[in-house]
Amino acid sequence: MAWFRNHYQCAECGREWSGEWSCTCDDDCPHCGARHMSPHNSDDLSEIIDERNGKFIALRSRAVAEHVPDYEEIGEFLTLKEAQSYLQNVQY
């Protein structure tokens, strides 16, 4: 399942916030309550790389994730470059 960190700016009060969702959806301002603000930018977090004990772990959000990404490990690599290359080239 896709996972995103959406970045918002309220059209009413001008304040900014971020939220993680399974889509690039509208959100309500947590500061003033204005409704239906669209994200001005989103980071795709569906696949990420985590460094653990000197190794680089490729993670993918599970297809069944609903309210949290529920990452699963899909590969372990000795270098960041190897992990990035794997995520760039693997099909799912």
N, C-alpha and C positions, 0 to 999 in steps of 0.2 A: 504494500500500500504506500502511496506517496505520503510524505510528511514534510511540512513546511513551517518555517518561522516567518510569520507575516509581520510587516512593519506598518504601523498606522499613524496618521496624524488627524486629529479631530478637526472637522470643518467648523465646529462651534467654538471650542475653547482653545484650539491650537496645540494642545498637549499631545505628546507622542507616547506610544506604547508598542509592545511586541507581544505576539501570542503564537503558540504552536498549534497547528491544526492539520487535519488530513487533506485539506484543500486550501486554495487561496480565496477564502471566503470573507464576507463582510463581518464586522464585529461592532459591538456597541462600546462607546467610550467609557472606560472604567472611572474616569475623573468627573465627567458631567452628565453621563447617561445618554448623550446624543446617540441616535441609532443608525445602523447600517453604514458604517464607515468602511470603504474599500481599502485594501492594503495598497500603499504606494510602492512597496518593494517586497519581495519574498525570497527567502533562502531555501533552496531545495535540500532538505535533510533526509531524503529517502535512503540515501547511502552515505555513510560517513566512515572516517578512519579514526581509530582510537589507539593511542600509544599505551602499551602495557608491558612493563618489565623489559623495555628495550626492543620490543617487537611491535609491529603495526598490524592491527586487527581491522579487517574490512567488515563492516556491519550493514545490514539492510533491514529496513522496517518490514515486519511481517505483513502478509496479505490480510491477516485477521485483525490487525491493529485498528482500534476505533478511537479511543480517547488518549492513548499514549502510543509512541512509535513501536514499542515491543521489539527492539532490534534483535536480530539473530546474526551470529557470526557466520560469515561466508568465506573467510580466508584469513590466513596468518602469514605475514611477510617479514623479512629481515630489514627491508628499507621502505621508507615512505614512497619512494618512486615506484617500487614494485607494486605496492598496494594501490596507488593511483592508477597505474597502468592496467591492473586487473579490473578495477571498477569501470574504467573507460572502455574496456574491450569485452567484458562479460555481458551476455544477453540474458534477460529474465522475462 
